[in-house]
Amino acid sequence: MDKRWTWIAWFMLAICAVSLVVALPLGVANGTFQQDPANQVLLFLGFSAFMVVGALVVAHRPGNAIGWLFSASALLAFTGQLAGQYAVYAYVSRPGSLPGVTFAAWYGYLPWFLVLALTLIFTPLLFPSGRLLSARWRSVAWLAGVATAVMTTLTSLQPELSFGTGPDQVIANPIGVAGVGSFLQSRVVSALIVLLVVLAAAFGSLVIRLRRSRGEERQQLKWFTYAAALVPCQSSATACRHRWATLPMPSPSCSCRSRPGSPSCAIGCTTSTG
């Protein structure tokens, strides 16, 4: 076994561990964790499991795309959460206490559509072999990839970065483009339809694969089917619902102080608003 992949796996695992260790106390200081600690713990455990499994697959079977998908989704989730909590702490909880607030706020917005696509679309499409069921499924993968790239790019170009519900908790995005926020708001329904179509196709692929599978692969698919109903998929779906509901600004009914669109904000807001 090539030691290079083992080192890469350990490196990714270390980044997630450091992000978790730093983000947790920041979340407590910001008041995010206390809003719903059970869901916060569930979120962290779900993506931690993704990271551990992904690192093991990368270390032992680097040619299997599933290991990289699991690792990437966990890395993006943990670093995005860390960036968001860092930005809230430095701008809202303790203004001026830490540098790099603008970059942290910008990166905190960036990864969540990627996380959604990796966990809810590409993982069902490729699990467990790391390959599509057949060449006919390439169009689904391409549509998901293009939609994710477009939404991620537009999100990164929003003119304002919001930390909470107050008008004074917004800063200008240095690379923001005027009109992007209103454009995103007007395309919420279209984006939802595309996501639902691609999501249904991805899980349809998973069902077909399960029906055709035998032996060890069938057991792996059964495990994944059961696990898919748990985090991080549930938390990611909740984050997506709230994210679309709050573009480009958070809902006035949202009482959390974290970055809109993150799972922590989604959990708190959906709990308070029903």
C-alpha positions as CSV (number, residue, x, y, z in Angstrom):
1,M,0.0,0.0,0.0
2,D,1.3,3.4,-1.0
3,K,2.1,5.4,2.2
4,R,1.3,8.6,0.4
5,W,-2.4,7.9,0.6
6,T,-2.2,7.1,4.3
7,W,-0.5,10.4,5.0
8,I,-3.2,12.2,3.0
9,A,-5.9,10.5,4.9
10,W,-4.4,11.3,8.2
11,F,-3.9,14.9,7.1
12,M,-7.6,15.3,6.2
13,L,-8.6,13.7,9.4
14,A,-6.4,16.1,11.4
15,I,-7.9,19.1,9.7
16,C,-11.4,18.0,10.6
17,A,-10.4,17.3,14.2
18,V,-8.8,20.7,14.6
19,S,-11.8,22.4,13.0
20,L,-14.1,20.6,15.4
21,V,-12.0,21.4,18.5
22,V,-11.9,25.1,17.6
23,A,-15.5,25.4,16.3
24,L,-17.1,23.9,19.3
25,P,-16.0,26.5,21.9
26,L,-16.7,29.3,19.4
27,G,-20.2,27.9,19.0
28,V,-20.6,27.9,22.7
29,A,-19.3,31.5,23.0
30,N,-21.6,32.6,20.2
31,G,-24.6,30.9,21.8
32,T,-25.2,28.6,18.7
33,F,-24.5,25.4,20.5
34,Q,-26.8,26.1,23.4
35,Q,-29.8,26.6,21.1
36,D,-30.1,22.9,20.3
37,P,-27.1,20.9,21.6
38,A,-28.7,17.5,20.7
39,N,-28.9,18.4,17.0
40,Q,-25.5,20.1,17.1
41,V,-23.9,16.9,18.5
42,L,-25.8,14.8,16.0
43,L,-24.4,17.0,13.2
44,F,-20.8,16.7,14.4
45,L,-21.1,13.0,14.9
46,G,-22.6,12.4,11.4
47,F,-19.9,14.3,9.6
48,S,-17.2,12.8,11.9
49,A,-18.3,9.4,10.8
50,F,-18.1,10.5,7.2
51,M,-14.6,11.7,7.7
52,V,-13.4,8.6,9.5
53,V,-14.9,6.2,6.9
54,G,-13.6,8.4,4.1
55,A,-10.1,8.5,5.4
56,L,-10.0,4.8,5.8
57,V,-11.2,4.3,2.2
58,V,-8.7,6.8,0.9
59,A,-5.9,5.1,2.8
60,H,-6.7,1.6,1.6
61,R,-8.5,2.1,-1.7
62,P,-7.6,5.5,-3.1
63,G,-9.1,4.6,-6.4
64,N,-12.6,4.4,-5.0
65,A,-14.3,7.8,-5.3
66,I,-16.5,7.2,-2.3
67,G,-13.6,7.8,0.1
68,W,-12.8,11.1,-1.5
69,L,-16.6,12.1,-1.5
70,F,-16.9,11.3,2.2
71,S,-13.7,13.1,3.1
72,A,-14.5,16.2,1.0
73,S,-18.0,16.5,2.4
74,A,-16.8,16.3,6.0
75,L,-13.9,18.7,5.3
76,L,-16.2,21.3,3.7
77,A,-18.7,20.9,6.5
78,F,-16.3,21.3,9.4
79,T,-14.2,24.1,7.9
80,G,-17.3,25.9,6.7
81,Q,-18.8,25.6,10.2
82,L,-15.5,26.8,11.7
83,A,-15.3,29.8,9.4
84,G,-18.9,30.8,10.2
85,Q,-18.5,30.5,13.9
86,Y,-15.2,32.4,13.7
87,A,-16.8,35.2,11.8
88,V,-19.8,35.5,14.2
89,Y,-17.4,35.6,17.2
90,A,-15.1,38.2,15.7
91,Y,-17.9,40.5,14.4
92,V,-20.9,39.9,16.7
93,S,-19.8,38.3,20.0
94,R,-16.5,40.0,20.4
95,P,-16.2,42.7,17.7
96,G,-12.7,43.4,16.5
97,S,-11.1,40.6,18.6
98,L,-9.9,38.5,15.6
99,P,-8.6,39.3,12.1
100,G,-9.8,38.0,8.8
101,V,-13.5,38.4,9.5
102,T,-14.5,39.1,5.9
103,F,-12.7,36.1,4.5
104,A,-14.2,33.9,7.2
105,A,-17.7,35.1,6.6
106,W,-17.3,34.6,2.8
107,Y,-15.9,31.1,3.2
108,G,-18.6,30.3,5.7
109,Y,-21.2,30.8,3.0
110,L,-19.3,28.9,0.3
111,P,-19.4,25.2,1.0
112,W,-22.9,24.2,1.8
113,F,-24.3,23.6,-1.7
114,L,-21.2,21.5,-2.3
115,V,-21.8,19.5,0.9
116,L,-25.4,19.0,-0.1
117,A,-24.4,17.7,-3.6
118,L,-21.7,15.4,-2.3
119,T,-23.8,13.8,0.5
120,L,-27.3,13.7,-1.1
121,I,-26.5,13.3,-4.8
122,F,-23.1,12.1,-5.7
123,T,-22.8,9.6,-2.8
124,P,-26.0,7.8,-3.8
125,L,-25.0,7.8,-7.4
126,L,-21.6,6.2,-6.8
127,F,-21.9,4.1,-3.6
128,P,-20.3,1.6,-3.0
129,S,-18.1,1.0,-6.0
130,G,-17.2,4.6,-6.7
131,R,-18.5,4.3,-10.2
132,L,-21.8,5.2,-11.9
133,L,-24.3,2.4,-12.4
134,S,-23.9,2.8,-16.2
135,A,-22.9,5.4,-18.7
136,R,-26.6,6.5,-19.0
137,W,-26.3,8.1,-15.5
138,R,-23.6,10.5,-16.7
139,S,-26.2,13.1,-17.6
140,V,-27.5,13.1,-14.0
141,A,-24.0,13.5,-12.7
142,W,-23.3,16.3,-15.1
143,L,-26.5,18.1,-14.3
144,A,-25.8,17.9,-10.6
145,G,-22.2,19.1,-11.1
146,V,-23.2,22.1,-13.2
147,A,-26.1,23.1,-10.9
148,T,-23.8,22.8,-7.9
149,A,-21.1,24.9,-9.5
150,V,-23.5,27.6,-10.6
151,M,-25.2,27.9,-7.2
152,T,-21.8,27.8,-5.3
153,T,-20.4,30.5,-7.6
154,L,-23.5,32.8,-7.2
155,T,-23.4,32.3,-3.5
156,S,-19.8,33.4,-3.3
157,L,-20.7,36.5,-5.3
158,Q,-23.5,37.8,-3.1
159,P,-23.0,41.5,-2.4
160,E,-23.6,41.2,1.3
161,L,-22.5,38.7,4.0
162,S,-24.9,38.4,6.9
163,F,-24.1,37.3,10.4
164,G,-27.5,37.5,12.1
165,T,-30.8,39.3,11.9
166,G,-29.8,42.9,12.7
167,P,-29.1,45.4,9.9
168,D,-25.8,46.2,11.6
169,Q,-24.7,42.5,11.3
170,V,-24.0,42.7,7.6
171,I,-20.7,43.4,5.8
172,A,-19.9,44.0,2.1
173,N,-18.6,41.1,0.1
174,P,-15.3,42.3,-1.5
175,I,-15.9,40.2,-4.6
176,G,-19.7,40.6,-4.5
177,V,-21.7,41.5,-7.6
178,A,-24.7,43.7,-7.4
179,G,-27.9,42.0,-8.3
180,V,-26.7,38.5,-7.5
181,G,-28.7,38.3,-4.3
182,S,-32.0,39.2,-5.9
183,F,-31.2,36.9,-8.8
184,L,-30.8,34.0,-6.4
185,Q,-34.0,34.9,-4.6
186,S,-35.9,34.8,-7.8
187,R,-34.5,31.4,-8.8
188,V,-35.3,29.6,-5.6
189,V,-38.2,27.6,-7.1
190,S,-36.2,26.6,-10.1
191,A,-33.2,25.5,-8.0
192,L,-35.5,23.5,-5.8
193,I,-37.0,21.7,-8.8
194,V,-33.6,20.8,-10.3
195,L,-32.4,19.5,-6.9
196,L,-35.5,17.4,-6.4
197,V,-35.2,15.9,-9.9
198,V,-31.5,15.1,-9.5
199,L,-32.0,13.9,-6.0
200,A,-34.8,11.5,-7.0
201,A,-32.6,10.2,-9.9
202,A,-29.7,9.6,-7.5
203,F,-31.7,7.6,-5.1
204,G,-33.4,5.8,-8.0
205,S,-29.9,4.7,-9.0
206,L,-29.3,3.5,-5.5
207,V,-32.5,1.5,-5.5
208,I,-31.7,-0.1,-8.9
209,R,-28.2,-0.9,-7.7
210,L,-29.6,-2.5,-4.5
211,R,-32.0,-4.7,-6.5
212,R,-29.1,-5.9,-8.7
213,S,-26.5,-6.4,-6.0
214,R,-25.5,-9.6,-4.4
215,G,-23.4,-10.7,-1.4
216,E,-21.1,-8.1,0.2
217,E,-22.2,-5.3,-2.0
218,R,-25.8,-5.9,-1.1
219,Q,-25.0,-5.7,2.6
220,Q,-23.1,-2.4,2.0
221,L,-26.0,-0.9,0.2
222,K,-28.4,-2.0,2.9
223,W,-26.2,-0.3,5.5
224,F,-26.0,2.9,3.4
225,T,-29.8,2.9,2.8
226,Y,-30.4,2.8,6.5
227,A,-27.7,5.4,7.3
228,A,-29.0,7.8,4.6
229,A,-32.0,8.5,6.8
230,L,-29.7,9.8,9.5
231,V,-27.2,12.6,9.6
232,P,-25.5,14.2,7.8
233,C,-28.2,13.9,5.1
234,Q,-31.0,15.0,7.4
235,S,-29.0,18.0,8.7
236,S,-27.9,18.9,5.2
237,A,-31.5,18.8,3.9
238,T,-32.6,21.0,6.7
239,A,-29.8,23.4,6.0
240,C,-30.8,23.5,2.3
241,R,-34.4,24.3,3.1
242,H,-33.5,27.2,5.4
243,R,-30.8,28.4,3.0
244,W,-33.3,28.7,0.1
245,A,-35.8,30.3,2.4
246,T,-33.4,33.0,3.5
247,L,-31.5,34.0,0.3
248,P,-30.2,36.6,0.1
249,M,-31.0,37.7,3.7
250,P,-32.0,35.7,6.7
251,S,-35.7,35.5,7.7
252,P,-36.9,38.0,10.3
253,S,-38.2,35.1,12.3
254,C,-34.8,33.5,12.6
255,S,-33.5,34.1,16.0
256,C,-30.1,32.4,15.8
257,R,-26.9,34.4,15.7
258,S,-25.0,32.1,13.4
259,R,-24.5,32.4,9.7
260,P,-27.7,31.8,7.7
261,G,-27.5,28.6,5.6
262,S,-25.3,26.7,8.0
263,P,-26.8,23.6,9.6
264,S,-26.5,25.2,13.1
265,C,-28.6,28.1,12.0
266,A,-31.0,25.9,10.1
267,I,-31.6,23.7,13.2
268,G,-32.2,26.6,15.5
269,C,-34.5,28.5,13.0
270,T,-36.6,25.5,11.9
271,T,-37.1,24.6,15.5
272,S,-38.3,28.1,16.4
273,T,-40.5,28.6,13.3
274,G,-41.9,25.1,12.9
